[in-house]
Amino acid sequence: MSVVTLGTTGITVEKNAFGCLPIQRIPKEEAVHLLRKAFAGGMRFFDTARMYSDSEEKVGEAFEGVRHQLYIATKSHAKTGDELKKHLTQSLRNLRTDYIDLYQFHQATRCIRPGDGSGLYEAALEAKERGKIRHIGITTHRFEVALEAVESGLYETLQFPFCYLANEKDMEVVQACKEANMGFIAMKALSGGLLTNAAACAAWLNQYEHVLPIWGVQRESELDEFLSFVSRPPVLNDELTAVVERDRTQLQGEFCRGCGYCMPCPMGIEINNCARMSLMIRRAPTAAWTDEKGQERMKKIEKCLNCGACSAKCPYGLDTPKLLKDNYRDFLEVLAGKPV
């Protein structure tokens, strides 16, 4: 596996990083085992967040004693400088460390700047000056925010969705980071589970020498596959290229990426899952989505108010109420035994 350096940070790791969002869903013992196995297998960059319930605590327990041999990135969704300071204090405690390698503003809906009245950037800069954090980054799903963050010169890294379903705007952001010598961390490298061939995803991303993909890991079988890429890096051969082209044909365009910016819904609809259900049931065993819990989740779409709040918050400009209704229709047809 090739290595990547994140811009000017000096952080140099294999292009194979561990995304710690999914480990909040599994018991601590299992999570700690996965994290330690990832480290033993060569992974050195671990990305978590204050928002990910107990993910930080699991990371902290896993790496106590080897902290200085790896890089930990976490994030704050704080709205004020004072809140960010509280988040940082808690993150340091959870992670059992006295510093964080990369501290990121989480799911930013604007480019956070010094003097914007929030105190956020000032609080992060103060923490950096005091040695509590070493580098400042930003994460977003919004093209305009991403581009502004790159152009601002305020950030050392950008975390942004990037996979082989990328459109022209996504590519513009990636190129802008390269030209600015800014670290680029690719979230949603499997498009939130829509892409099922990890080798194809890794091989495609390996074309971009400045991009670090983070893989969301929840199961040991998933981790084993990613670790296998260290000694046997996937190559974008004819077979994997065919996978990429097939998926692009099926998935590029107007579909929900599952980012969750539209949430919460006033009627309790899990929009980020329900608005792409027809894609999921085409690409995974139907039973995984159509059980009793899945039916209850989808039935809530009947309560949709068409208020438009979700569409207004969608960074991709989707007509979310229409997507929900279309997906519910497909879901009901599957339950009735009809093909979709």
C-alpha positions in Angstrom: 0.0 0.0 0.0 1.3 3.5 -0.8 1.7 6.2 1.8 0.2 9.7 1.9 1.2 12.9 3.7 -1.6 15.1 4.8 -0.6 18.5 3.3 1.7 20.5 5.6 0.8 18.5 8.8 3.7 16.1 8.4 1.3 13.3 9.1 2.4 10.5 6.9 0.6 7.1 6.9 -0.5 4.3 4.7 -3.5 5.1 2.5 -5.6 2.9 4.7 -7.2 4.7 7.7 -9.8 3.6 10.3 -13.1 5.4 10.5 -14.4 5.0 14.1 -18.1 6.0 13.6 -19.3 2.4 13.3 -17.6 1.1 16.5 -20.2 3.0 18.6 -22.6 0.3 17.5 -20.7 -2.6 19.0 -19.6 -3.7 22.5 -16.5 -2.1 23.9 -14.6 -5.4 24.0 -15.2 -6.0 20.3 -14.3 -2.4 19.4 -11.1 -2.5 21.3 -10.2 -5.8 19.6 -10.8 -4.3 16.2 -8.8 -1.1 16.9 -5.8 -3.1 18.3 -5.9 -5.5 15.3 -6.0 -2.5 12.9 -2.9 -1.1 14.6 -1.1 -4.4 14.6 -1.9 -4.7 10.9 -0.3 -1.3 10.0 -3.1 1.2 10.3 -1.9 4.4 12.0 -4.6 7.0 11.5 -7.9 6.7 13.5 -10.7 9.2 13.0 -13.5 9.6 15.5 -15.7 12.4 16.8 -17.3 13.8 20.0 -20.7 13.2 18.3 -20.0 9.4 17.9 -21.3 8.5 21.4 -18.7 6.2 23.1 -16.4 5.9 20.1 -13.7 8.1 21.6 -13.7 6.1 24.9 -13.2 2.9 22.9 -10.3 4.4 21.0 -8.8 5.7 24.3 -8.9 2.3 25.9 -7.5 0.5 22.8 -4.4 2.7 22.5 -3.4 3.6 26.0 0.3 2.8 26.1 1.0 3.1 22.4 -0.6 6.6 21.9 2.6 8.1 20.5 2.9 5.5 17.7 -0.3 6.6 15.9 -2.4 9.6 14.9 -5.8 10.3 16.4 -8.2 12.7 14.7 -11.4 13.8 16.4 -14.1 16.4 15.8 -16.3 18.9 17.6 -19.8 20.0 16.5 -19.7 22.9 18.9 -21.5 26.1 18.1 -19.5 28.4 20.3 -15.9 28.7 21.5 -16.8 27.9 25.1 -18.7 24.7 23.9 -15.7 23.7 21.9 -13.4 24.0 24.9 -15.8 21.7 26.8 -15.8 19.2 23.9 -12.0 19.2 23.7 -11.7 18.6 27.4 -14.0 15.7 27.2 -12.3 14.3 24.1 -8.9 14.4 25.8 -10.3 12.6 28.8 -12.1 10.0 26.7 -9.0 9.4 24.5 -6.7 9.1 27.5 -4.3 11.6 26.0 -2.9 15.1 26.5 -3.0 16.0 22.8 -5.0 15.4 19.6 -3.1 15.2 16.3 -6.0 16.6 14.2 -8.9 18.5 15.6 -11.7 19.2 13.1 -14.9 21.3 13.0 -17.5 18.7 12.4 -20.1 18.9 9.5 -19.5 22.6 9.0 -22.3 24.4 7.2 -20.1 27.4 6.7 -16.4 28.2 6.7 -15.6 29.0 10.3 -13.2 31.9 10.5 -11.6 34.1 13.2 -13.7 37.1 14.0 -17.0 35.5 12.9 -18.6 36.0 16.3 -18.7 32.3 17.3 -15.3 32.1 18.9 -14.8 28.7 17.5 -11.7 29.3 15.5 -10.1 31.3 18.2 -10.8 28.5 20.7 -9.2 26.0 18.4 -6.2 28.2 17.8 -5.7 28.8 21.5 -5.8 25.0 22.1 -3.2 24.6 19.4 -0.9 27.2 20.9 -1.2 25.4 24.3 -0.3 22.0 22.7 -3.7 20.4 23.2 -4.2 20.0 19.5 -1.5 19.9 16.8 -3.4 20.6 13.6 -6.8 22.2 12.7 -9.1 20.7 10.1 -12.7 21.0 8.9 -15.3 18.5 7.6 -18.2 19.2 5.4 -20.5 17.8 2.8 -21.1 21.1 1.1 -19.2 22.0 -2.0 -19.2 25.7 -1.4 -18.0 25.4 2.2 -15.3 23.0 1.2 -14.0 25.3 -1.6 -14.1 28.3 0.7 -12.2 26.4 3.4 -9.5 25.5 1.0 -9.2 29.1 -0.3 -9.2 30.5 3.2 -5.8 29.1 4.1 -7.1 28.6 7.7 -7.1 24.8 7.6 -4.5 22.1 7.3 -6.9 19.4 6.3 -10.3 19.0 4.7 -12.5 15.9 5.2 -15.1 15.6 2.4 -17.0 12.8 0.7 -15.0 11.2 -2.1 -15.3 8.0 -4.0 -15.7 6.9 -7.6 -19.2 8.3 -7.8 -17.6 11.8 -7.5 -19.0 14.5 -9.8 -17.2 17.5 -11.3 -17.6 19.7 -8.3 -16.2 17.0 -6.0 -13.2 16.7 -8.3 -12.7 20.4 -8.2 -12.4 20.3 -4.4 -9.9 17.5 -4.5 -7.8 19.3 -7.1 -8.0 22.6 -5.1 -6.6 20.8 -2.0 -3.8 19.4 -4.1 -2.8 22.8 -5.4 -3.0 24.3 -2.0 -1.0 21.5 -0.4 -3.9 20.9 2.0 -4.5 17.4 3.4 -7.5 15.7 1.9 -9.3 13.0 3.9 -11.9 11.0 1.9 -15.0 10.2 4.0 -17.8 8.0 2.5 -15.2 6.1 0.5 -17.8 3.4 0.2 -20.6 5.9 -0.3 -22.2 5.0 3.0 -22.4 1.3 2.1 -23.8 1.7 -1.4 -20.5 0.6 -2.9 -19.8 -3.0 -2.0 -16.5 -3.8 -3.7 -13.9 -2.4 -1.3 -11.0 -3.4 -3.6 -12.5 -1.3 -6.5 -13.0 1.6 -4.1 -9.4 1.4 -2.8 -7.9 0.9 -6.3 -9.7 3.9 -7.7 -8.7 6.2 -4.7 -5.1 5.0 -5.0 -4.8 7.1 -8.1 -4.9 10.2 -6.0 -1.6 10.4 -4.2 -2.7 13.2 -1.8 -6.0 11.6 -0.7 -6.3 9.5 2.5 -9.4 7.3 2.6 -11.0 6.4 5.9 -12.9 3.2 6.0 -15.8 2.8 8.4 -15.2 -0.5 10.2 -17.7 -2.5 12.4 -16.9 -6.1 11.6 -13.7 -8.1 11.8 -14.3 -9.4 8.3 -14.4 -5.8 7.0 -11.1 -5.0 8.8 -9.4 -8.1 7.4 -10.2 -7.0 3.9 -8.8 -3.5 4.4 -5.7 -4.9 6.1 -5.1 -7.2 3.2 -4.7 -4.1 1.0 -1.4 -3.3 2.9 0.5 -6.3 1.5 -1.7 -6.6 -1.7 -2.7 -3.2 -2.9 -5.7 -3.4 -5.3 -4.8 -2.4 -8.8 -7.4 -0.8 -11.1 -7.4 -3.6 -13.7 -10.0 -4.4 -16.2 -12.1 -6.4 -13.7 -12.2 -3.6 -11.1 -12.7 -0.9 -13.8 -15.8 -2.8 -14.9 -17.1 -2.7 -11.3 -16.5 1.0 -11.2 -18.3 1.7 -14.5 -21.3 -0.5 -13.6 -21.7 1.3 -10.3 -21.4 4.7 -11.9 -24.1 3.8 -14.4 -26.5 2.6 -11.6 -25.7 5.2 -8.9 -24.4 8.5 -10.2 -26.9 11.3 -10.2 -29.9 12.1 -8.0 -29.5 9.8 -5.0 -29.3 10.3 -1.2 -25.7 10.0 0.1 -26.9 9.4 3.7 -25.0 12.4 5.1 -27.8 13.2 7.6 -27.7 17.0 7.2 -31.5 16.8 6.7 -32.1 15.4 10.2 -33.9 15.5 12.4 -37.3 15.2 10.8 -40.3 16.6 12.8 -42.2 13.4 12.1 -39.4 11.1 13.2 -38.6 9.8 9.7 -35.0 8.4 9.4 -34.5 10.3 6.2 -30.8 9.4 5.7 -31.8 5.7 5.6 -35.3 5.8 4.1 -34.4 8.1 1.1 -32.1 5.6 -0.4 -33.8 2.3 0.6 -34.6 1.3 -3.0 -30.8 1.4 -3.8 -30.0 -0.6 -0.7 -32.5 -3.4 -1.4 -31.1 -3.7 -4.9 -27.5 -4.0 -3.6 -27.8 -6.1 -0.4 -29.9 -9.0 0.7 -33.5 -7.8 0.9 -34.1 -9.4 4.3 -31.6 -7.1 5.8 -33.9 -4.2 5.2 -37.4 -5.6 5.1 -37.7 -7.1 8.6 -40.3 -5.7 11.1 -38.0 -2.9 12.2 -37.4 -1.9 8.6 -41.1 -1.9 7.8 -41.8 0.3 10.9 -39.0 2.7 9.8 -40.4 3.0 6.2 -44.1 3.3 7.3 -43.3 6.7 8.9 -42.9 8.1 5.5 -46.7 8.1 5.3 -46.6 10.9 7.9 -44.4 13.2 5.8 -45.7 16.8 6.0 -44.0 17.9 2.8 -42.7 20.8 4.8 -39.5 21.0 2.7 -37.2 21.4 5.7 -35.2 18.4 4.6 -34.7 19.7 1.1 -33.7 23.1 2.3 -30.9 21.5 4.3 -29.7 19.0 1.7 -26.2 19.9 0.5 -26.9 18.1 -2.8 -30.1 20.0 -3.6 -32.3 16.9 -3.6 -36.1 16.9 -3.6 -36.1 14.8 -0.5 -39.9 14.4 0.1 -40.1 13.0 -3.5 -37.2 10.6 -2.9 -38.9 9.4 0.3 -42.2 8.7 -1.5 -40.4 7.0 -4.4 -38.4 4.8 -2.1 -41.5 3.9 -0.1 -43.3 2.8 -3.2 -40.4 0.6 -4.2 -40.2 -0.8 -0.7 -43.9 -1.8 -0.7 -43.4 -3.5 -4.1 -40.6 -5.5 -2.7 -42.8 -6.6 0.2 -45.4 -7.6 -2.3 -42.9 -9.7 -4.1 -42.5 -7.5 -7.1 -39.1 -6.7 -8.6 -37.7 -3.1 -8.4 
